[in-house]
Amino acid sequence: MLRQNLKANDFLVAESTAMRAVVAYVTEYADGGAPVLITGEHGTGRELVARVLHNRGPRTGNKFVAVRPTFEDVPGREPGDGACERARRALRSASGGTLLVKDVSDLSAPSQRTLRRAIRERQADHVEFDVHVVATADHDLERAVDASIVSRDFYELFQPRQIEVPPLRDRLDDLPILFERWIKHYSAEIGRTKPTVASRAIIRLGEYPWPGNVAELKSIARRLVVRVPRNRIEAGDVDEILPVVAARVPLEDLAFEDMVKSKLAGLLARIDGYPVHDLYDKVLARVERPLFDLVLAHTGGNQLKAAELLGLNRNTLRKKLAQLGGVTKKKRPGREDRALDGDA
């Protein structure tokens, strides 16, 4: 959430193609008319987009009221207020301006009815509440509609005007400017000169997947301003506070040994607690079986050519094939075998 003393427009960075599309929708929907739905993952800046939507429209001089779906944070609320009355108070508190309902899929059925009635009456020029209603939701909203958690009639009021805010990992062109602005903001907050940021530090930030999106970037910027006393933030400073995540490397880019190590690491985790005492033989059997299958397929089933390719005596190959074939026929796989095969 953006604090009240910050200018929302300053933090709506749109260097990326994905965010330029968001800005285009904001411009189109900023007339303060029909309700708007802003979707996206948590931490992407959905409330920021709603504030910019308000600021760029005809209601910018009036209130922007952001409330949770329970309306517990509505000004003037009485302890005994029911859901409908709380929703009506929220509409009254935002009169002439914008009412943002966060995480709209959590609205109670009575609150949905109250807001739906207010929106429809305004659309019919029977204005009891002159309010532009904006809502945020994650990507599961349509599932909530299918499950009857959210009324389809209520959802359809927002459906024509939707803005999807992309996750930070899909708008990395915006990251350097966003990071610099948050560094500047937090430096000013504690009264220090804004540190410069090394290009390698920006590269490190770009390599991180950002599961917490822009909200996580803000947190990282704040921590760096507090932790780094020097006038320059280096890559090592970023490495010290970024969470460690496993890098996803395409299978074809892995060396064979690394690929085997990766598979064996998962195997060892799966067999923990199982009575496995012959791991060496079991692993070799599982490597030999697909190797022989592929080589025989390559040679068209010719065991002599397969043996030559493998560097084995033909009789040795036949013996191994018989042993491997017998393994699956002798008995039903035990728990330790299922663990090794990934079926535990």
Secondary structure as UniProt FT lines:
FT   TURN            4..5
FT   HELIX           8..11
FT   HELIX           17..29
FT   TURN            30..31
FT   STRAND          36..39
FT   TURN            42..43
FT   HELIX           46..55
FT   TURN            58..61
FT   STRAND          64..67
FT   TURN            69..70
FT   TURN            72..73
FT   TURN            75..76
FT   TURN            79..80
FT   HELIX           83..93
FT   TURN            94..96
FT   STRAND          98..101
FT   HELIX           104..106
FT   HELIX           109..123
FT   TURN            124..125
FT   STRAND          132..137
FT   TURN            139..140
FT   HELIX           141..146
FT   TURN            147..148
FT   HELIX           152..158
FT   TURN            159..160
FT   STRAND          162..164
FT   HELIX           168..170
FT   HELIX           172..174
FT   HELIX           175..189
FT   TURN            190..191
FT   STRAND          196..197
FT   HELIX           199..207
FT   TURN            211..212
FT   HELIX           213..227
FT   STRAND          232..233
FT   HELIX           235..241
FT   HELIX           251..253
FT   HELIX           256..270
FT   TURN            271..273
FT   HELIX           279..298
FT   TURN            299..301
FT   HELIX           303..310
FT   HELIX           314..330
FT   HELIX           335..340
FT   TURN            341..342
//
